[in-house]
Amino acid sequence: MSTPYPFTAIVGMDDLRLALLLNSVSPAVGGVLVRGEKGTAKSTAVRGVATLMPSVGVVDGCRFSCDPVAPDPTCPDGPHEADAAGSTRPTRMVELPVGASEDRLVGALDIERALSEGVKAFEPGLLADAHRGVLYVDEVNLLHDHLVDLLLDAAAMGASYVEREGVSVRHASRFLLVGTMNPEEGELRPQLLDRFGLTVEVAASRETDERVEVVRRRLAYDEDPAAFAAKWAAEEDALRERIAAARALLPDVRLGDGALRRIAAVCAGFEVDGMRADIVTARTATALAAWAGRTDVTTDDVRQAALLALPHRRRRAPFDAPGLDEDKLDEILNGFEDDEPEPEPDPEPEGPEDGGPGDNGPDGGGQPPQDGPRPDGTGGPDVPRQRQDSPAADPAPQQSASDGGPGSEGEAPEAPAVAAAEPFRTRRFNVPGLGEGADGRRSRARTAHGRTTGARRPRGGALTKLHLAATVQAAAPHQRARGRSGPGLVVRRDDLREAVREGREGNLVLFVVDASGSMAARKRMSAVKGAVLSLLMDAYQRRDKIGMVTFRGADAEVALPPTSSVEAGAARLEKLPTGGRTPLAAGLLQAHEVLRVERLRDPSRRPLLVVVTDGRATGGPEPLVRAARVARLLAGEGTASVVVDCEAGPVRLGLAGELGRALGGPVVTLEELRADNVSALVRDVRTVRNTNTRRAA
């Protein structure tokens, strides 16, 4: 095993270092979610902080890391005697892979032994391994939803529950939860964001000297990891001692009524949902005071705690980037200036000698300068600011003007981008049939979670979803031949049946958006963008991947390759200009190519093609015939589709309807797209049913 990269050797990232250290002082803060672009040392920082945490005492032979001083009375390996032998070991850091199974996370029961022998043979999972340690989830936004739910439930309750057909096991599971993610690859939904105590944004430094120092230290580590670690050992030891001192001081920190009122006012002023934000902010402010060596919580502690605990709890829409208005925060806190006098700060704890690399930083604990201490004791009057933007919200590349001439309707070559209309709740469009894709909330699929629809023999590996009735039915006819003499049931491996369950899957929703001059006529593009934005929000809520193809002028382009980041799709849509001819066939051909590549990458994820157009096609010979030919090609490959008809005005050509018939999917207008349009819903159901009947025939 290679030597861990020293935490004190990490350059910059003050907010991240502080958030990790505060959780080390007080695990009750609730963990850290680290958001940032790739290559910013998120994982390195997380792995480094685990080496700083104090060692823990454990009961010898206990697989659940029980504390010898206060063992868990419900421990599956217990009960432990009051004077049970114990030993000390370093704090563990357990990593949860993105592709882990539910059994690997929570543990597994041996169902065969439970039925035939009546014993609870339980194999602990990662939640047991992480008890009293650190549980690290890299790319937490890519983790399956049911695993995230189990993980956060255990983090909130401090215990893990395993239920298998009437057999249950409970064990303690308290850990420091740290997740990292790149927002470009998709967001966590708001209710899951709220379960992380703190969040920080990290980005690569733009300062030349700092980037040079990062490279220099990394190369030195690669050349000789042991020597590099030895160079920083003194600072690591000092930081470890400071964490232990802050933990010891934490019970003596006083959170006065004035500080509580400030916390409540800040949370109310920013209109965060629920009370978890108030509790986390209070715990964070208390940990900040202990970290600085004080026994009273100050206004600066409350301010810094709010900057760490509130940004990810203020999202009102799926595409809102986390952030906090610091001017508004100061305005709320300044309203309490005359409420009560601030307590005098206690002297800072003694840190390493001046001049060391860790001085005056969150890892050094040195004496802050005289121009005003920061609330975390790191020195300097400025508080690190949270990033107000999201990497996923980068604007789309500037598109070139169309090289095609004006269309048959006389539209201008290019019109500036217009703002999207107000989004609305859309109807759900499903892919017909039964899939086997990733868990989601759109189309029917065979999944590991959902209602039980049947039973089958296990396909290999451990049996986790036992179908009890089917197992008993398979074993019952053989009891006399197997010599059964007592009340127990003689069960063999061949008798076991696993449940077949049906739930819903997430799909690849590929948008093909007409951005030609005809769409700009009568200012329709604002309504069209509002409709596409609404469909994007629906895809976000149903755990879909999305992609976007646009066509205008002389050709089509992939405006957004298939991704889990719906925010990126919204950003591309916002900057989409209009103008030029309508190469409908080129747009459909480009969509066909995108779907072909995605079938190779992810064959289990079924696509749903959403074409947003008025159906007109210009440019080249017989443009409508060519578009219909490509549409029939897509339909012949079984691609499910929906056409959103954007045609408006008293005179309508109905070309979008012809395109829908060629694609074999329903056609809806912008008004019929709304979820509250009951008549359109009935008509759409009949259309889909007729389409499925034709395909089956």
N, C-alpha and C positions, 0 to 999 in steps of 0.2 A: 504494500500500500504506500502511495506517495505521501510525502509530508504535506499537511494542510497549509494552504496559503495563509500567512498571518493576517488576522483581522486588522491589526494596527498598520499594516503596510498598504492598505487600500487607500488610494488617493481620492479625495473629494467625497461626494455623496453624503453630505452632512445629515440630511433628513433621514436617509436610509439607515445610517449608522446609529443615529439617535433612536429611531423607532425600534430597531432590534435590541439595543441596550435597555430601553425602557421595558420591553417585554421580558428581558432577562431578569430585571429587577422585580417586576410584578407580572407573572404570567396571567393574572386575572385581567390584564388589559385586553387580551383576546386575540393576539397574533397580529401579523402584518401582511398586507397585500402589496407587492412591489410591482408597479406598472412601469414599463419602459421599453425602449427600442432594443433591438438585438445588439449583443456585444458590449453591454454596459456593466459587466461584472456583477449582475444581480445574484447569480448562483454562487459566485465566489464569496461575496459578502455573507450570504446565508450560511454557507458551510464554515466560514471562519468564525462566526459568533458562537457556534456550538462548542468550540474548544475553550471558550472563555467561561462557560457556565460551571459552577461548582460541582464537584463530584457528589454522587448520591449513594446512600446506604440502602442495600437491598437484602431481603431474606434469602439465605442460601437455598438454591434449588427452586425458587419460585419463578415461574415463567412470566409472571405479571408484575415483576419489580416492586413487590410490596415493601413498604418502609418498615424496618424492624421496630422502630419506636412506636408506630401506629399502624399496624397491618390492617388491610381491608378485611372486615369480618365476613364479607361475601365472596372472597377470592375463590375461584374454582380450584386452586391448588391448596386451599386452606381447609379448616381454619388453622392459623398459625398460633403457636404458643406465644405468650407475652414475652418470654425470654428466648425467642427463637434466635438461632445463630445467624449473624449477618456479616456482610462484607461491603466494601466500598468500591465503586467502579465509576469511570468517567460518564458524563451525561451523553446519552446516545443521540445521534441525529439519524432519523429513519427517513428514507426517500420513498415517496409513493409514485410509481411509474404511471404515465398517462394511460397505458393499456392494461392496467391491473384489473383483475376480476373482483367481484364483490367478496368472494370467499378469501381472496388474498388480503383484502382490507380488514374485514371484521373477524375472519377465522372461519373454520369449517367444522361441521359435525360429521362423524362417521355414521351415516344413516343405517348402513347394513348392520353394524354392531349395535346401534341403538334399538333396532327392531328385533334382532335375533338374540342378543345377550342382555338387553335392557340396561346398558351402561352409557354414560355420557362421555364418549371419546371425543374430546374437543382439541383441535389444533389451533393455537392462537394465531392471529393475523397481525398486520402492521400496527393496528391501533393498540394492541397489547405491547408490542415492541417499543412503541413511542411513549408509553406511560412514563411520566416524570422526565421527559426529554423533549426533543425537537422533532416535529413532523414537517417535512419539507415537500411541497408539491410544485414541481417545475411545470410551467405551461398549464396552470390550474384552469384556465378558460377552455382548454381542450379536453378536460376530464369529463366523463359522462355524468349527466345530471344526477342519476341515482347515486353515484359514488360521492358526488359533492354533497348531496343531502345527508348521506350517512356520516360523512366526515365532519360536517359542520354541526350535526346533531350531537355527535360524540364530544366535539370541542365545547359545545354550549352546556351539556349536562355533566361532563366529566366522567362519563361511563359509556360503555358499548354494550348493546344488547344483540344477541344472536338468537333468532327464532327459527326452528326447523320442525314443522309438523308436530307441534305440541311439546317439543323439547327446547328448553330455553337456557341460555347461559348469560350471565352478566358479570362484567369485570370493570374495574376502575380504568379510566383512560383520560388522564389529564396531561396535556402537552402544550408546548408553544407551537402554534400553527403558523407557518410561513408559506405563502404562495407567491409565485412570480408569473408574470404574463406579459406578452407583447400585444398591445391593443390592436395592432394591425391584423392579428389573426382571430379577432372576435372578442366580444365583451362578455363578462359575467352578467347575468340578469340582476337587477337592483336588489331583490330580496336576498340574494346570495352575497352581494357586495356588503350588505349591511351586517353580515355575520362576522366579517373581519373587523377586528378592533381598530386598527390603524391602516392607512394607505399612504404610500409615497410614490412620487413620480421621479424617475431617474432618466438622465440623458447624458450622452457623452459630452465631455467638456469641449468648449470651443477655444480655450486658452492654449496657446502653443506650448508654454512652459509646463503646464499640467499634463498635457498629452505626452510630452517628452518624458516626464517623470514616470508616467504609467508604463510606457514601453521599457524604460530603463529597469524598473523594478521587476517587470515580468520576465525580461531576458535574464536578469540575475537569478531569479527563482528557477527558471528552466535550466540554467547552467549548473546550479548546486542547491537543490531545495533545502537540504539540511543546514548548510551554512547560512542561507538566507533566513531561515526560521530562527537560527541562533542569534542572528543580528537583532531581531525584533523580540527576543524572549523577555528582556527586561520590561519593555512596554506592555507586552502581553500579561506578564505577572502583575504589574501595577493595575492594569485594567481589571483583571480578574479579582484582585483584592478590593477594588472600588465597587464592583458589582456586589460582592459579599457584604461590604459595609452598608451599601444602600439597602440591600435586602434586610439587614438587621435593623436599620433605622426606620424602615417603612411602617411598622406598626405604631410608631410614635408620631408620625406626621399628622398634623391637625388640619382637617378640611373645614374651615370655618363657615358660618352661615353666609358671610359676605361672598366668599368664593363660590359657594353653592348657588347663590342667587345670580352671580355673573354667568355661571355655566348654564343655568336654566334660561336666562335671558338670551344668551347667544344661540342656543339650540332653538328657542322659540322664534328668534328674529330671523333665522335662516330657514324656518318652516320645515325642519326635518321630521320625518314620520316616526311615531313611536317614542319610547323612552330609552331605547338602547344607547342612542347617541349621548344623552345626558350622563348615563352611568359610565360609559367608556371614557368620556371626557373627564369625568371626576377621577376615575382610576388613573388615567394618564397624567393628570395634573399632580396627583399625589405621588406618582412614581417620579415625576420631574423634580419635585421638591426633595425627595429622598436621594435622587441622583446628584443633586447639587449640594447635599449635606445639610439641608434645612428641615425644620420640623413644622413649618407653616407654609401653606400654599399661597402664592402671590398671584397678582393679576397677570404678570408675565407668564407664569405657569399655565394659567387658564388660556391665554392667547395661543401659546405654542401647542397646547393640547388640542385646541379647536382646529388648528391648522393641520394636525395629523389625523384627527378623528372624524371630521365633518365633511371633507370634500367629496368623498364617494357616497355620502348619504344624501346629497342634495340633487341627485339626478331626477328630473321630472319626466323625461322622455328617453326612449332607448338611445337616441343619438346625442344626448347632452354629454359633453365632456366633463369629468369630475373637476371641481375647482371651487375656490372660495374667494369672495370679494374681501380683500384685507381692509380696504377703506371702511366698508360696512362693519366689519368685525371691530375695528378700532372705535368706530362711532358708538357701537353698543357698549363696549367696555368703558369708554370715557364717560358714559352716563352714570357710572358708579364711582366717579372719582371722589366725591364728597360723602360717600356712603359710610365708610369707615376707614381709619388709617391703616396703611399697609404695615405689616410686621417688618421689623428690621431683619435683613437677611443674616443667617448665621455664617460664620467664617467657612470658607471653602475647605474641603478635606485636603490634606497634604498629598500631593501627587509626586510623580517622578521629578528628578532634578531638571532645572531649567536648561533649555537648549536641546533636549531630546526630541526626536521626531514626533513623539506623542503629546508634547506640551500643548495645553490650551485647546485640545481637540476633544471630541466625545470619547476618544480612546485614551487620552492622557490624563485628564483630571488635574491639569496644572492650574495655577492661579490666574484668573482672568485679568485683562487689562483694566486700568482705572476708569476708562470712559464708559463703563457700564457693563455689568455681567449679563450674558444671555441666560435665559432660564434653564438651559441644560448645562451651564457651567463650562461651555466650550470657549468662551472669550469672544470679544467683539460685539459691537452694539447691534449688528444686523441679524435678523432671524432669517434662516433660509426660506425662500418663498416656494410655494407649490407652483408647479407649472399649470398655466391656465388653459393650455391647448392639449389636444390629444394627437399622438402620432397618426392615429387612424383618420384624423380629420384633415389631412393635407389636401390642398386643392388638387383637382385633376390637372394633368398637363394641358398647356394651352393648345387648343386644337387649331389647325390651319384652316384658312378660309376655303370654302368649296371651290373646286376648279370646274364645276359644272355650271352651265348657264342657267338662267331662270327657268322654272318649270312651266307646265302648261297653264298654271293658275297665275303666273306673273309674280311669284314670290321673289323677295329680295335674295341675293346670294347668301347673305348671312345676317341674322338678327342677334342682338346681344342677349346674353342669358337673362332669363326672367326668374323671379322668385316663385317658389312652389306655393300653391294654394294650401289652405289648412288641411292637414291630413285627417282621415276619418277611419272608423273601424270597417274593415272589408269583410266580405263573405269568404268562407274557406273553400279553396279549390283543392281537390285531392287527386292523386294519381290512382287510376283504377287498378283493381287486383290486390294481391297480398304480397308485400315485399318482405325483405329480410335485412333492411338497412339499419343504420345507426338509430338509437332511440331518439324520438322526437315527438311532435304533436300534430303531424299533418295527416299522413296516409296510413291505412291499415297495414300491419306487418306482424310477422312472428318475432317476438322480442323476449328478453329474459324477464320482463315485468309486464303485468297486465292480467286480464282475466284468463282463466284456464279453459281451454277449448278441447283438450284431448290428452292422450298419453302415448308414449312410444318408448322403445328400448333405449337405454343410454347409448350415446354415440362414442363413448370412450372418455377416459378421464374420471375425475371425481363426480359423483352424483350429488347435485345440490338442490334441484327442484323436484323432490319426490312427489309422485302422484300416489297417495296412500291407498285409495280405493282400488286403483288398477293393480297395485302391487299385491294387495291382499287377494284380489280376484285371481291373479296369476298363480299365487302360491297355494290357494285353497284346495284345488283338485289333487294335489300331490302329498297331502299331509299323511295319509295312511301309508303310502309307499315309502315315505321318509321315516316311518316309525315314530310318529308323534304320539306321546303318551301323557303329556301334561297339558296345562292350560295354554302354554306359550305356542306361538306360531313358528314353525320351522321355515325360515326364509333363506333362499340361496341367491347367489348373484344374478342368476338368469331370471329370477322373479321380479327384480326391481324395474320399475317404470318411472320415467321422468315426465313431468307435466309439460304439455305444449301450451304455450301462452300466446295470446294475441294482444298487442298494444298498438302504438303508433310510432312511425318512423319520421325522421327528418329527410327532406328531399333536396335536390339541387334545383333551385328556382332560377332559371335563366331568363332574364328580361331582354327582349328585343324591342328597342325603342326607336320609333320614327322621329327623327329630328330635322326633317326636310322643311322646306318653305311652306308647304301646305299646312303643316302643323302650327305654324306661327300665325296663319290667317285667323282673323277674328279673335286674336289673343287667346287661343286655346291652349297654348303651351303651359300656362300657369296651372290650369285645371289638370292637364295631363301629368305634369310633374307632381302635383298634389296626389293624384291617383297612384302613381308609381311609388311615391314616398309612403303612402298608406300600405301598399303591398309589401314594401320593404319592412315596415314595422310589423306586419303580419308574419313575414318570414323570420324576423328576429324572435318573435314570441313563440314560434313553432320549431325553433332550433334547426332551421334550414341553412344550407350553404346557398350563397347567391352569386350570380354573375350578371354582367350587363354588356350587351352588344348594341351599338348605335349605328344608324345608317343615315347618310345625308350626302348631297353633292354627287360624287362619282363612285363612292365605295362605302364599305362598312368597316368598322373597327371594333376591337374588344376594348371597351371603355373600362371594364373591371373583370379580370380573370376570376374564376370561381374561388370564393374565399368564405370564411366564417365571419368576416368583419362586415356587418351590415352598415356600420358607420362609414366605411370607405365608399360603399355604394351611394349613400346619401350625399357625400361630399362630391362625388363625380356627377351626380344628377344636378346638384345645385349649379355647377359651372357649365352645364351643357348648353351650347348655343344652338340656334336653328337657322336653316336657310339652305337653298340649293334644291336640286332635283331629289327624286325619291327612288333610290336603288333598292327596292323591296327584296328582289331576288338575291342581291348581294348580302343583305342583312340576314336572310334565312340561311344562305350558304355558310356564312360565318358562324351562325349559331350551330349548324350541323357539324362543323369542324370542332367547335368547342365541346360539344357533347360527345363526339367521337373520342377525343383525347381524354375526357373525364371518365368515360366508360373503362378505359384502360387503367386509369389511376385508381378509381374507386368503383368497381363493378357492382357493388351491392347497393349503392345510392342511386335511386331512380330519379330521373329528371322530370321537371314540369316546366314547359316552355310557355312564357307569357309574352305575347306579341301585342305591343301597344301602337296602334296605327289607325289611320282612316281608310286603309286598304288601297289607296291610289299608288300607282307605280309609273315612273317616267324614266326615260333614258334607255337608249338601246332599242333594238327591234323587238316588238311584241313583249313589252315588259310584264304585262299581266300574265301572259302565258308562261313566261319563264318563272315568275313567282309561284304560280299554281303548280308547276312541275316540281319545284323544290319542296313545296308544302306537302305534296303527295309522297315525296321521298321520305320526309320526316315522319309522316303518318305510317308509312309502310314499315318503318323500323320500330314502331310501337311507342313513339314519343308522345306522351300526354301533353296537351296544349290547351291554352285559353287565349282567345283574341279579345282584347279590349278595344271596342269600336269608338274612336275619337271623333267621328264625323258629326258635325253640328250644322244647324241652319235649316231653313224650310225645305230646301231641295237636297236630297240625299241620294247617292248613287248605290249604296248598299254593297260596296266592294269588300268591306271587311267581313260581311257575312259570307261572301264567296270564298274568301281566304279561310274562314273558319271551317267551312264545309270541306275544303281541300285538306286541311290539317286534321279533320275529324274530331274537333273539340268544340266546346260551347263558345258562343259569342255574347259578350255583355257590353252594354254602353257604360259610360262613366257614371251615370245615375244608378244603373242596375248593379254597379260594383259595391254599393253600400250594403252593409249587413242588414239594415232595417227594411230593405225592399223585399217584402214577402212574395209579391207576385213574380218578381224576377227569380227568386230562389226556387219557386215551384217550377217555373219554366226551365231553369237550368238543370234541376234534378231530372226532369223528363228528357232533356237533351242528352245528358250524360248517360242515362239509362238506355236510350235508343242507340247511342254510339257504342256502348258496351255490347249491346245485342248484335249490332252489325259486325263488330270485330269477332265475337264468338262464332257467328255464322260463317 
